[in-house]
């Protein structure tokens, strides 16, 4: 067994986490003006260079707006944020997502993977289905011999990401991959919620729909699974 190196966060990372925490907790609200870089450096006992770089990173993440002569103000990250903002929220919540965020991510996945299933149902090749069937069989073996949640969720994610790739739409897999870090939380929750046997049957039904050229039916079936999960999620 190997133990990885423990790496302490840098002063810049600690500074960013402190400001993120104040914003996400509501201590700092949209429109609030931050002290100058010099004042922040003096109050927090760190260098002005670290403050400057940290504020730039926070602005890039959508938490702050830095405007000449106006200074630095807290932004409404719901409007200005991006994927980095979402990852910061996830870190702040200890790797957990609130229900509103879960619904939003599932709706995004429904749009992306649902579209991929429709395209794949219309234009799949024999080789496409053979590859997906092989992945499904591999997942079955994984579930039998290594049924821990992380292993099952990783195999499940690979199967569904591959559907997006095989659809032929170049953006579908990119969007799915962009949310891979956040999505891993939901994949693991899904594995716990459904269990390996149910997930195996779901994959089989999706493949049967695709083989029959019924991509729309596959997408509808996937959405019914999402609805059931949201209605019964812990």
Buried (B, 14 or more C-beta within 10 A) or exposed (E): EEEEEEEEEEBBEBBBBEBBBBBBEEEBEBEEEBBEBEEBBEEBEBEBEBBBBBBEBBBEBBBBBBEEEEEBBBBEBEEBBEEBBBBBBBEBEEEEBEEEBBBEBBEBBBBBBBBBBBBBBBEBEEEBBEEBBEBBEEBBEBBEEEEEBEBBBBBBBEBBBBBBBBBBBEEBBEBBEBBEEBBBBBBBBBBEBBBBEEBBEBBEBBBEBBBEBBBBBBBBBBBEBBEEBEEEBE
